Amino acid sequence: MQHPRYPSHLLTQGFTNVELMVTVAVLGVLTAIAAPSFRPLFERWRVHQATSDLENSLYYARSEAIKRGGNITMEKYANTAGGCQNASTTQEWGCGWVICHDKDNNGTCHATKDPKLQEVRLSGDVNVMRKPSGKSLKFDRYGMTNGNNTLSFTLLPASSGVSSNDTKTLCMASGGRIRTLSGEIDCKKQL
C-alpha cells in the first residue's frame, strides 16, 4: 500500500544497514592501509614546526634582551608527569621552554618573581638536543647568549631517532645569526 503523502519511488531510496556497514568496513580497511604512509609526513611536519618555534623564540629572546637591557632567560621545561618525557637531562629540551624577564639575572625563570614573556610546550613527539648542554640561556643587553659561544639544537622525530631524514640542526652564532641545516651537523664548522 502506498503512503498517501509520499510517492512510492521516494520510499525505496536510501541505504540499507548492510550497505552502510559494508561501506564503513571498506573505508576502515583503506584507512588502515593508508595510515602508515602518512607517518613520515607527520614526523617531518612536527620537526619543522618545532624548529620554527625554536628559531622564533631565540630571535624573540634576543630582541627582548636588547629592548630591556638584558636579563632575559630562556629555560627548558622538565619532564612532566603523564606527559612529555623528553627532557630528563640538561641537554634535552624536548618538552619545550619558557622565556622570562629574569629580574635577578640568576639564569632561572621563577614563576612568581620573573614575568613570563613567552612559553612553548612540545608534546614529546620531537627530541630537541642542545650542545653545549645547559638548562637555560641568558641573553645580555646586546642580545648575546651566555658564554657568547656557538649553540646548536638538533631536532629529530622521537620515534625515528637521529638517523631520520627529517632531522634538523639549528645553529646559532654568538652574534645571533641562526641557520637551520638538514641532518645532525657540527655547528662550529658551519658558522
C-alpha angles and dihedrals in degrees: 000000000000120000109244096228101038126056115234095246090062094052094059098051123098138055128301119225090253093053091048093049092049091050092050091048093051090047090050092052092048091049092050091051095046100041098078091054089061094056096086090048092054092046092051091049093049093050091046092050094048091047091051091048092050094047092049091048093051092050090046093050091050093049093047090049091053092045095047099037096252131299095116118139130190109199130184123237119240127230114294126220109257092358137063115008100179100100109066096126134043088252094058116081096165097124094059138253145254130222117210142171096252099209096184091040093227095135097251133098111231111200094221103033105036119059112235112233101177138000129196119186120191122203097224096257090111127052115216115196120191124206121225090030124235138137095237146022122218120206120205128210090278093054091252120141124238110282091017089240135135114276129200131194118191113202120194140159109272092222098049105037132213094316090068117117086227095065113123132188120209111203122196120190120213090256092056102260110146127200128179116210134182118252131007104316135179101239095199089069094046103051 
